[in-house]
């Protein structure tokens, strides 16, 4: 896979009882068909706090290739064959954050083994996403202070492993047919908890937390059977 310099964090609000329908379809039809074009389906998840929310991560080399690859997929035969069934499960698919790595090497780990189609559910850990809202694009001082704080935030008694950190990708949306959230400034970090019972909010140091525009938002995500990002 290419390096993912742009990542979409996509949160879909689904009709009641439709999440498993979409996951089965997605894992059967929409993973390999997108990756064959050059995108990476980094992870697919059930939101542990909302039974009707499906969350997934899609990576691209850059914004220019994002436009070309999305046009190829959504104009191609696989999406056209299955879009009616997929769209019928959804109430809202516009909650999308465009992100880029906060520093070189802070993107999500690539590769890994993906389970085959039809793989049974396997108990796994929990991936959390902590979204910090800022008044302005994340300054370098904020990023460096976060990096210095990570040893005390992760590992040891926290039960958490640091995975990645991102900031808002502020470039114009290169594929307007798929809306994204615009006009927001975010710093988001991903963590992994091997024991679901140990999941907790990893608080920022007070000097960073007091600089936020509003309280942090934390997603607790359960990997689906074929998620590449899992335990």
MOLINBEL-V220761 format. One record per helix or strand of 3 or more residues. SS is the DSSP state (H for helix, E for strand). FROM is the first residue (numbers start at 1). TO is the last residue. Records with the same first field share a line. If there is no record, write none. Layout:
# MOLINBEL-V220761
SS=FROM-TO / FROM-TO
This chain:
# MOLINBEL-V220761
E=6-14 / 40-47 / 53-60 / 90-101 / 126-134 / 160-168 / 185-193 / 214-223
H=19-30 / 32-35 / 63-74 / 77-87 / 140-153 / 156-158 / 196-198 / 206-209
